[in-house]
Every structure is written in structure tokens, then in C-alpha cells.
């Protein structure tokens, strides 16, 4: 039994690093692309039960996929929108479940 007033908190924090290849359809002002890559993901599970704290980290091989579009606003400046995902191999924290992530990305870019 945990006792009155005891709080239970769990948190998972993930970090992924990938090396990617990008295939761009180089139209004049609008440039759609697909991207794929491989890398690693670190996932840290922190459990807090009252004053007891535990931490466990798993490392997984991952694949990354994405599709997006670059809109060139000027000769050197562009704006992009991208949707993709991180797809880990194997399970995490003693289960067969993996920590797949959906990525939505937007921003500006400068072309040299």
C-alpha cells in the first residue's frame, strides 16, 4: 500500500539522432521531397513514487521517414513543412512495445 498523500509520477524522455538522405524534386519555387535515415534513440523512463526515484534508459536502432515541401520565397530563402516518423526496432522497458514518434516540422532555410 502506498499510503495517503503519496504521489506516483512516470515520465519518458526520448532523444533520437539519425543520418538522413533526402530526394528533392527540384521544381522552380515548390520543391517536394522524401527523406529516410537510420540512427539511434535513447529513451529514459523516470519513475517517482513518493520519495523513491528510479531511472532506466533503453537504446534502440531506429529508422526515420519523412515527406515535405520546400517553398522558395526568394532566390536564397525558403520555407518548409515536413511530416514524418521515428520507427524504433525492438521493444522498450521490458515490453514488446516500441516508442514510435510522429514528427511535424516547419521552418525557414537559406540556400547557398
Backbone as CSV, one residue per row, in Angstrom:
resi,resn,N_x,N_y,N_z,CA_x,CA_y,CA_z,C_x,C_y,C_z
1,UNK,0.845,-1.181,0.000,0.000,0.000,0.000,0.887,1.240,0.000
2,UNK,0.465,2.267,-0.717,1.273,3.468,-0.849,1.022,4.507,0.226
3,UNK,-0.001,4.486,0.910,-0.248,5.477,1.951,-0.887,6.739,1.381
4,UNK,-1.576,7.452,2.242,-2.287,8.661,1.825,-1.290,9.753,1.452
5,UNK,-1.599,10.496,0.423,-0.767,11.630,0.028,0.454,11.252,-0.803
6,UNK,0.673,9.971,-1.081,1.814,9.553,-1.887,1.495,9.789,-3.358
7,UNK,2.433,10.428,-4.056,2.210,10.691,-5.473,3.012,9.702,-6.317
8,UNK,2.448,9.332,-7.436,3.079,8.422,-8.380,3.192,9.157,-9.712
9,UNK,4.436,9.333,-10.193,4.643,10.022,-11.461,5.620,9.212,-12.305
10,UNK,5.305,9.062,-13.567,6.198,8.431,-14.534,6.382,9.390,-15.699
11,UNK,7.583,9.419,-16.257,7.864,10.266,-17.415,8.847,9.543,-18.329
12,UNK,8.615,9.639,-19.625,9.534,9.080,-20.617,10.059,10.233,-21.455
13,UNK,11.374,10.316,-21.572,12.021,11.323,-22.409,12.822,10.604,-23.485
14,UNK,12.624,10.993,-24.745,13.326,10.345,-25.846,14.214,11.348,-26.568
15,UNK,15.327,10.853,-27.088,16.233,11.624,-27.935,16.669,10.707,-29.065
16,UNK,16.566,11.192,-30.296,16.974,10.385,-31.453,17.974,11.170,-32.288
17,UNK,18.976,10.462,-32.792,19.951,11.022,-33.721,19.987,10.136,-34.948
18,UNK,19.811,10.746,-36.127,19.777,9.978,-37.369,20.646,10.641,-38.429
19,UNK,21.104,9.827,-39.360,21.765,10.304,-40.575,20.767,10.079,-41.696
20,UNK,20.469,11.144,-42.470,19.375,11.104,-43.422,19.845,11.337,-44.855
21,UNK,19.086,10.808,-45.797,19.245,11.106,-47.220,17.930,11.713,-47.696
22,UNK,18.025,12.745,-48.539,16.849,13.489,-48.965,16.812,13.525,-50.490
23,UNK,15.682,13.139,-51.082,15.488,13.212,-52.530,14.507,14.348,-52.826
24,UNK,14.990,15.358,-53.540,14.204,16.569,-53.817,13.818,16.595,-55.288
25,UNK,12.558,16.946,-55.564,12.118,17.204,-56.928,12.336,18.694,-57.168
26,UNK,13.410,19.079,-57.883,13.816,20.490,-57.948,13.010,21.310,-58.959
27,UNK,11.779,21.587,-58.631,10.970,22.495,-59.444,11.389,23.927,-59.121
28,UNK,10.821,24.886,-59.823,11.308,26.254,-59.676,11.096,26.824,-58.265
29,UNK,9.858,26.944,-57.802,9.598,27.567,-56.499,9.069,26.588,-55.452
30,UNK,8.498,25.494,-55.888,7.972,24.493,-54.961,8.778,23.214,-55.154
31,UNK,9.335,22.697,-54.068,10.223,21.537,-54.155,9.800,20.453,-53.166
32,UNK,8.957,19.493,-53.605,8.586,18.389,-52.710,9.776,17.440,-52.514
33,UNK,9.785,16.742,-51.376,10.882,15.809,-51.104,10.424,14.649,-50.237
34,UNK,11.209,13.586,-50.298,11.077,12.446,-49.382,12.432,12.273,-48.712
35,UNK,12.401,11.773,-47.492,13.628,11.629,-46.720,13.583,10.321,-45.942
36,UNK,14.726,9.697,-45.807,14.848,8.493,-44.998,16.193,8.471,-44.308
37,UNK,16.271,7.797,-43.186,17.533,7.743,-42.461,17.566,6.631,-41.441
38,UNK,18.738,6.455,-40.852,18.940,5.470,-39.790,19.699,6.131,-38.650
39,UNK,19.561,5.562,-37.467,20.257,6.108,-36.309,19.897,5.371,-35.033
40,UNK,19.992,6.087,-33.920,19.735,5.511,-32.607,18.818,6.410,-31.798
41,UNK,18.067,5.795,-30.895,17.170,6.507,-29.989,17.496,6.104,-28.560
42,UNK,17.607,7.088,-27.692,17.726,6.843,-26.255,16.392,7.215,-25.619
43,UNK,15.834,6.304,-24.834,14.574,6.552,-24.136,14.814,6.333,-22.647
44,UNK,14.521,7.349,-21.859,14.730,7.283,-20.417,13.383,7.310,-19.702
45,UNK,13.136,6.285,-18.881,11.926,6.192,-18.076,12.277,6.587,-16.647
46,UNK,11.612,7.618,-16.140,11.806,8.047,-14.750,10.527,7.751,-13.976
47,UNK,10.679,7.004,-12.877,9.550,6.687,-12.003,9.761,7.372,-10.662
48,UNK,8.713,8.026,-10.187,8.732,8.683,-8.877,7.546,8.160,-8.074
49,UNK,7.829,7.468,-6.999,6.787,7.009,-6.084,7.131,7.604,-4.727
50,UNK,6.432,8.687,-4.385,6.770,9.379,-3.154,8.195,9.902,-3.226
51,UNK,9.062,9.471,-2.303,10.460,9.890,-2.275,11.389,8.910,-2.985
52,UNK,10.847,7.839,-3.539,11.662,6.832,-4.222,11.710,7.176,-5.704
53,UNK,12.926,7.313,-6.243,13.103,7.654,-7.650,13.956,6.587,-8.333
54,UNK,13.489,6.119,-9.482,14.270,5.174,-10.280,14.363,5.703,-11.704
55,UNK,15.413,5.274,-12.388,15.638,5.728,-13.756,16.182,4.562,-14.569
56,UNK,15.629,4.345,-15.754,16.048,3.265,-16.637,16.151,3.833,-18.049
57,UNK,17.242,3.522,-18.772,17.443,4.010,-20.132,17.597,2.837,-21.086
58,UNK,16.880,2.897,-22.211,16.983,1.915,-23.288,17.526,2.596,-24.531
59,UNK,18.302,1.846,-25.310,18.824,2.345,-26.581,18.328,1.430,-27.693
60,UNK,17.801,2.020,-28.754,17.259,1.257,-29.872,17.790,1.797,-31.186
61,UNK,17.958,0.899,-32.152,18.226,1.272,-33.528,16.925,1.810,-34.107
62,UNK,16.976,2.903,-34.885,15.758,3.491,-35.444,15.912,3.770,-36.935
63,UNK,14.771,3.820,-37.600,14.670,4.319,-38.961,13.840,5.588,-38.939
64,UNK,14.122,6.491,-39.858,13.350,7.737,-39.935,12.828,7.888,-41.350
65,UNK,11.554,8.250,-41.484,10.952,8.539,-42.776,10.255,9.889,-42.682
66,UNK,10.210,10.609,-43.801,9.529,11.904,-43.811,9.204,12.305,-45.239
67,UNK,8.178,13.115,-45.384,7.839,13.773,-46.637,7.632,15.243,-46.321
68,UNK,7.948,16.084,-47.289,7.797,17.505,-47.036,7.803,18.305,-48.315
69,UNK,7.736,19.601,-48.135,7.755,20.517,-49.266,8.515,21.774,-48.861
70,UNK,9.406,22.203,-49.740,10.098,23.475,-49.587,9.452,24.464,-50.546
71,UNK,9.096,25.626,-50.051,8.549,26.696,-50.879,9.580,27.814,-50.883
72,UNK,10.153,28.073,-52.052,11.176,29.107,-52.151,10.497,30.481,-52.203
73,UNK,10.809,31.322,-51.225,10.211,32.653,-51.123,11.027,33.690,-51.876
74,UNK,12.290,33.382,-52.085,13.246,34.257,-52.758,14.317,33.347,-53.340
75,UNK,15.257,33.887,-54.067,16.321,33.071,-54.666,17.041,32.203,-53.634
76,UNK,17.288,32.736,-52.426,18.044,32.011,-51.408,17.227,31.596,-50.188
77,UNK,16.049,32.128,-50.002,15.262,31.844,-48.807,14.078,30.945,-49.125
78,UNK,13.848,29.971,-48.247,12.716,29.076,-48.409,12.036,28.781,-47.082
79,UNK,10.817,28.274,-47.181,10.041,27.849,-46.016,9.680,26.392,-46.248
80,UNK,9.769,25.561,-45.211,9.449,24.139,-45.388,8.430,23.654,-44.359
81,UNK,7.692,22.629,-44.771,6.765,21.910,-43.903,7.068,20.431,-44.101
82,UNK,7.144,19.688,-42.995,7.534,18.277,-43.073,6.728,17.453,-42.072
83,UNK,6.371,16.246,-42.480,5.719,15.277,-41.587,6.470,13.960,-41.730
84,UNK,6.712,13.305,-40.610,7.458,12.051,-40.664,7.341,11.274,-39.376
85,UNK,8.230,10.319,-39.233,8.198,9.497,-38.036,9.527,8.838,-37.742
86,UNK,9.703,8.493,-36.477,10.838,7.705,-35.999,10.288,6.319,-35.680
87,UNK,10.912,5.293,-36.257,10.418,3.926,-36.104,11.493,3.059,-35.452
88,UNK,11.429,2.858,-34.118,12.436,2.049,-33.433,12.268,0.552,-33.690
89,UNK,13.381,-0.153,-33.671,13.376,-1.618,-33.767,13.409,-2.185,-32.352
90,UNK,12.579,-3.161,-32.082,12.591,-3.795,-30.761,11.706,-3.080,-29.763
91,UNK,11.634,-3.644,-28.589,10.784,-3.105,-27.534,11.547,-2.202,-26.593
92,UNK,10.839,-1.659,-25.632,11.425,-0.757,-24.644,10.918,-1.102,-23.255
93,UNK,11.799,-1.042,-22.288,11.472,-1.201,-20.876,10.795,-2.527,-20.572
94,UNK,11.331,-3.600,-21.153,10.857,-4.942,-20.845,9.558,-5.341,-21.505
95,UNK,9.107,-4.589,-22.491,7.885,-4.947,-23.210,8.206,-5.042,-24.699
96,UNK,7.256,-5.514,-25.469,7.406,-5.546,-26.922,6.971,-4.235,-27.567
97,UNK,6.462,-3.316,-26.763,6.028,-2.020,-27.297,7.252,-1.181,-27.635
98,UNK,7.162,-0.452,-28.737,8.252,0.444,-29.068,7.785,1.884,-28.907
99,UNK,8.722,2.801,-28.999,8.428,4.213,-28.794,8.486,4.955,-30.127
100,UNK,7.541,4.650,-31.008,7.461,5.344,-32.290,7.059,6.795,-32.048
101,UNK,7.600,7.691,-32.871,7.312,9.115,-32.735,6.795,9.670,-34.052
102,UNK,5.852,10.586,-33.993,5.397,11.338,-35.155,6.040,12.709,-35.074
103,UNK,6.600,13.159,-36.212,7.313,14.434,-36.242,6.601,15.379,-37.194
104,UNK,6.271,16.561,-36.725,5.749,17.647,-37.551,6.743,18.788,-37.430
105,UNK,7.218,19.284,-38.568,8.324,20.232,-38.564,8.041,21.344,-39.564
106,UNK,8.351,22.573,-39.211,8.268,23.698,-40.134,9.367,24.690,-39.798
107,UNK,9.752,25.462,-40.769,10.796,26.448,-40.520,11.280,27.091,-41.809
108,UNK,12.275,27.937,-41.674,12.878,28.618,-42.804,14.240,28.035,-43.093
109,UNK,14.699,28.195,-44.344,16.010,27.724,-44.716,16.667,28.725,-45.650
110,UNK,17.976,28.696,-45.651,18.769,29.539,-46.539,19.565,28.634,-47.457
111,UNK,19.503,28.877,-48.750,20.192,28.070,-49.744,21.402,28.859,-50.244
112,UNK,22.584,28.263,-50.162,23.807,28.941,-50.620,23.967,28.830,-52.105
